[in-house]
Amino acid sequence: MAIRQVELGAEGVRRRYWWQRRKADHGMPTDQPIDPADEVDRIDVAEFAAAWGEAEH
């Protein structure tokens, strides 16, 4: 399970999930490892911190 996760939804809204908020109306943190074949955007620590601060909770 992810410790902290920011999700960018199709509508452009960022949502955040963490170990104390495991389920919400729109989703939940992943419980699976990232598949190297999946296309994911990598961000650095500063970008993650900014996205975390801007996300709905």
CORFEN-V823594 format. One record per pair of residues at least 12 apart in sequence whose C-alpha atoms are under 10 Angstrom apart, sorted by the first residue. I is the first residue (numbers start at 1). J is the second residue. If there is no record, write none. Layout:
# CORFEN-V823594
{{I,J} {I,J}}
This chain:
# CORFEN-V823594
{{1,18} {1,19} {1,22} {1,28} {1,29} {1,30} {1,31} {1,32} {1,33} {2,17} {2,18} {2,19} {2,22} {2,28} {2,29} {2,30} {2,31} {2,32} {2,33} {3,17} {3,18} {3,19} {3,20} {3,22} {3,29} {3,30} {4,16} {4,17} {4,18} {4,19} {4,20} {4,21} {4,29} {4,30} {4,48} {4,52} {5,17} {5,18} {5,19} {5,28} {5,29} {5,30} {5,48} {5,51} {5,52} {6,18} {6,29} {6,48} {6,49} {6,51} {6,52} {6,53} {6,54} {6,55} {6,56} {6,57} {7,26} {7,27} {7,28} {7,29} {7,51} {7,52} {7,55} {7,56} {8,51} {8,55} {9,26} {9,27} {13,54} {13,55} {13,56} {14,51} {14,52} {14,53} {14,54} {14,55} {14,56} {14,57} {15,27} {15,28} {15,51} {15,52} {15,54} {15,55} {15,56} {15,57} {16,28} {16,29} {16,51} {16,52} {16,53} {16,54} {16,55} {16,56} {16,57} {17,29} {17,30} {17,52} {17,55} {17,56} {17,57} {18,57} {21,57} {24,57}}
